[in-house]
Each structure stands twice: as structure tokens, then as C-alpha cells.
């Protein structure tokens, strides 16, 4: 099975179907001498274009987890020699990324949620993905969508955020042990997860975010 940065091509193709108008994925090198601030790719590339010409390219950076692959909206630089270069350092210190350009989506200052695809035959991973969506909605509710960096939450929102993070940690541990929605819930009440935390909490969290 052919792979791109250790991700099976078939999985990458399935993820790309969930994205807006995109092209063929490519492995893009990171040029360390051009590196700037972590997590600020849009600002980094805009500054690079202003200083050295070329163009800002929008698209999706793709990486894998043990149970899913994920696409993050990202920006790279196309220099005056028409080379595609990533100038934003990676949190894991990797020297290249898997990137697919997006001909439709542009960055307007608002955050854009990641796109995730389960890669294992375990629906518990879907709960993790749903929790990630709820977490994004909370962190980017209303005017927070325009904020970069750390977001401070207070009151009920802070408590909900804590619950989301705890559930994501627990589900991640369950997945590592090959547990499913039919396994005993992580809370220790001797009930199946699907009849316990997996039953109503996700919907309740969504309702809280939307109200």
C-alpha cells in the first residue's frame, strides 16, 4: 500500500473528499531559515510575501493519529521561483508536511475547524471526533472566532471545556486499549459506555454550546 508521510493514500483520498475544492496532495518541505511563529501560518506567509514577493497559498495540512487522520487549514509560501515552501515550524519538529491546496477557502481572520476522518473500525472514535467539534465550537463562539492564541473561558463555559477535555483524554485511553462503545464506561459506575457517558453527555454539551 503506497503511503504519503506514513499515511495510506486511500485514507488521504477519503479525507480529501470531505474538503472543499482541493488538488493533489504534496509533500512540502519546511525551510528552517525562513521559519517564524508556531501556529501563526497565515500571518507568517503574509509577512513573507510582503518582504520577498511570491504568493500566499491556502490549503490543508494533513497528519495522522492512531485512530484518525486530520486536516488543518494552513498556509504556505510560493516563492518567486514557483516553489512551494512551508515557513511555519511544526510543534513536533517535523521537517516536511503533507499539504493539499484549496482553490476555494480563504482566510478572513476567523478560525476554521479541522476536518477529521476515523480510520479504524471502532465507533468510539466518532465520539472523540464529535467532542473535538464541540470543543472547537466553544472556543470559537461568537467573537472568539477572530481570536488567535490562548482563549480564556470563565464560569459554565470553563467547566464545560474541562469536561470536554477530560472525556477526550478518557476516550483516547479507551481507544488505546481497543475498548468500544460496548465496553465499561471510564467513570467506574459499571455500566456500558454507550448507556453512560456515551449516551447523553455529547448531546447535552452540544445543546449548551448552541444556547
Residue pairs with C-beta under 8 A, 6 or more apart in sequence:
1 8
1 9
1 10
2 8
2 9
3 9
4 12
4 25
4 27
4 98
5 27
5 63
5 96
5 97
5 98
6 64
7 62
7 63
7 64
7 69
7 98
11 64
11 69
11 117
11 119
12 25
12 62
12 69
12 98
14 117
15 62
15 69
15 71
15 115
15 117
16 22
16 25
16 100
18 71
18 115
18 117
19 60
19 71
19 100
19 102
19 115
20 102
20 103
20 104
20 105
21 102
21 103
21 104
22 59
22 60
22 100
22 101
22 102
22 103
23 100
23 101
23 103
24 100
25 62
25 98
25 99
25 100
26 84
26 98
26 99
26 100
27 96
27 97
27 98
27 99
28 76
28 84
28 85
28 86
28 96
28 97
28 98
28 99
29 85
29 86
29 95
29 96
30 85
30 86
30 87
30 88
30 89
30 90
30 94
30 95
30 96
30 97
31 85
31 86
31 87
32 89
32 95
34 48
34 77
34 85
34 87
35 87
35 88
35 89
36 44
36 47
36 48
36 87
36 88
36 89
37 43
37 44
37 88
38 88
38 89
38 90
38 91
39 88
39 91
39 148
39 149
40 88
40 148
41 74
41 75
41 76
41 87
41 88
42 56
42 75
42 107
44 75
44 87
44 88
45 56
45 57
45 75
45 76
45 77
45 87
45 88
46 56
48 54
48 77
48 87
49 55
49 56
49 77
52 79
52 80
53 79
53 80
54 77
54 78
54 79
54 80
55 77
55 78
56 75
56 77
56 78
57 75
57 76
57 77
57 78
57 84
57 101
58 73
58 74
58 75
58 101
58 102
58 105
58 106
58 107
59 73
59 74
59 75
59 76
59 99
59 100
59 101
59 102
60 71
60 72
60 73
60 74
60 99
60 100
60 102
60 115
61 71
61 72
61 73
61 74
61 97
61 98
61 99
62 69
62 70
62 71
62 72
62 97
62 98
62 99
62 100
63 69
63 70
63 72
63 97
63 98
64 70
64 119
66 120
66 175
66 176
67 118
67 119
67 120
67 122
67 125
67 128
67 175
68 116
68 117
68 118
68 119
68 120
68 125
68 128
68 129
69 116
69 117
69 119
70 114
70 115
70 116
70 117
71 100
71 114
71 115
71 116
72 114
73 102
73 105
73 107
73 112
73 114
74 88
74 97
74 99
75 88
75 107
76 84
76 85
76 86
76 87
76 99
77 84
77 85
77 86
77 87
78 84
78 85
79 85
84 99
86 96
86 97
86 99
90 97
105 112
109 146
110 140
110 145
110 146
111 136
111 139
111 140
111 145
111 146
111 147
113 133
113 136
113 140
114 132
114 136
116 129
116 132
118 125
118 126
118 129
119 125
120 175
122 175
122 178
122 180
123 180
123 181
124 171
124 174
124 175
124 179
124 180
124 181
124 193
124 198
125 175
127 171
127 181
127 198
127 202
128 168
128 171
128 172
128 175
130 202
131 164
131 167
131 168
131 171
131 202
131 205
132 168
134 164
134 202
134 205
134 206
134 209
135 161
135 164
135 165
135 168
137 206
137 209
137 210
138 153
138 157
138 160
138 161
138 164
138 209
139 151
139 153
139 161
141 209
144 151
153 161
156 208
160 205
160 208
160 209
163 201
163 205
164 205
167 197
167 201
170 186
170 197
171 186
173 186
174 183
174 186
174 193
179 193
180 193
181 192
181 193
181 194
181 198
182 192
182 193
182 194
183 192
183 193
184 190
184 191
184 192
184 193
185 191
185 192
185 193
185 195
185 196
185 197
185 198
186 193
186 197
187 196
187 197
189 196
192 198
